[in-house]
Amino acid sequence: MKILKTCITFNGGKYMKNASDISTLFLFVSFISIAGAAGLFTADIAAAGPVVSFKQNMEAKPGEQLVLPIELSGAAESGIGGFMLRLSYDTSIFRNPRVILEGTLCEGNPDVISGPARDYDPWTFSIGIGFSFSASLDGVLVKIQFDVSEDFKEKSTVSFMSPNQETYLNKDLMQTGFNLEIVPAQFVDAEINAAKPLSYERWDFNEDGSVDYADIVLFKSHWLTTCWDYDWEPLYDLVEDCEINVFDLAGLADNLN
């Protein structure tokens, strides 16, 4: 059972040493998980309040990595002290999930835990922290990184499992005596689109229907410029590495008519 770090670790592993009564605490939090699954903690969503959302309009390139931010807004006055995000997605498309804390509201917090679901759990992956979290500003809550299948061709959804039940924001468990107090919030799923493969038109800079000498001339006029230069033109940065160099030239040469 994957519960907040206040009491246990994942996969029936070692118990935390900072709980005064491990057995009682384990039974209590187990009850919370079961009751949540049964819908006993259903909360009404207020029109205004915290919103947890995957970054929208994301594209994933088949065979590459996708970093998907999970954003938090409207939480400054809500007294959030922790969260549990249980995610559901197609594991044949999005593989090897890793949590990234750098550049997020959880950066440097050692109490954030994450892990895959067990075979009988209805979600796929979870990220949580029970206490010592404070959101005074809007921002990226955490990021999750996937390896994207080479077979990804169209689109696929990454969603939050059972908002305000299995997935929730909560008050700091240290301050509530380990009573789970859910902070009602809105949770917004993401539809990830597969990035379209490049066609020869990407190298047809003058849009005359042919990749030829005229395009080479245009390309040469931007040779070795970088995204920090005043005359930067991202159109010619074919490999998107912030510099127009030999790697871009190789792509252009391969696509000459």
RACORDA-V481259 format. One record per pair of residues at least 24 apart in sequence whose ideal C-beta (glycine too) atoms are under 6 Angstrom apart, sorted by sequence separation. I is the first residue (numbers start at 1). J is the second residue. D is the distance in whole Angstrom. If there is no record, write none. Layout:
BEGIN
i/j/d
I/J/D
I/J/D
END
This chain:
BEGIN
i/j/d
50/74/5
163/187/4
49/74/6
50/75/4
3/29/5
160/187/4
50/78/5
97/125/5
99/127/6
105/135/6
159/189/4
157/189/6
158/190/5
219/252/6
105/139/5
157/191/5
88/123/5
89/124/6
88/124/5
104/140/5
105/141/5
106/142/5
155/191/6
156/192/6
86/123/4
87/124/6
87/125/5
104/142/5
123/161/4
155/193/5
86/126/5
154/194/6
131/172/5
153/194/5
85/127/5
131/173/5
152/194/5
99/142/6
100/143/4
130/173/4
131/174/4
84/128/4
211/255/5
99/144/6
100/145/6
211/256/5
212/257/6
211/257/5
82/129/5
97/144/6
98/145/5
210/257/5
82/130/5
82/131/6
97/146/6
203/252/5
81/131/6
82/133/5
96/147/5
81/133/6
94/146/4
95/147/5
203/255/5
80/135/5
200/255/5
93/149/5
93/152/5
75/135/4
76/136/6
72/135/6
93/156/5
73/138/4
90/156/5
71/140/6
72/141/4
89/158/4
69/140/5
70/141/5
88/159/5
70/142/5
88/161/5
69/143/5
86/161/4
67/143/6
68/144/5
67/145/5
65/145/6
66/146/5
86/166/5
86/167/5
65/147/6
66/148/5
85/167/6
64/148/6
84/168/6
62/148/6
83/169/5
63/150/4
60/148/5
62/150/5
82/170/5
80/169/5
62/152/5
81/171/5
81/172/3
79/171/6
80/183/5
10/115/4
78/183/5
5/111/5
5/113/5
2/115/6
50/169/6
43/164/5
2/126/5
4/128/5
6/130/4
41/165/6
5/130/6
6/131/6
4/130/3
36/165/5
36/166/6
60/192/5
52/185/6
58/192/5
59/193/5
61/195/5
50/185/4
51/186/5
52/187/5
53/188/4
54/190/3
59/195/4
46/184/6
43/182/5
45/184/5
41/182/6
43/184/4
45/186/6
32/180/5
6/173/5
END
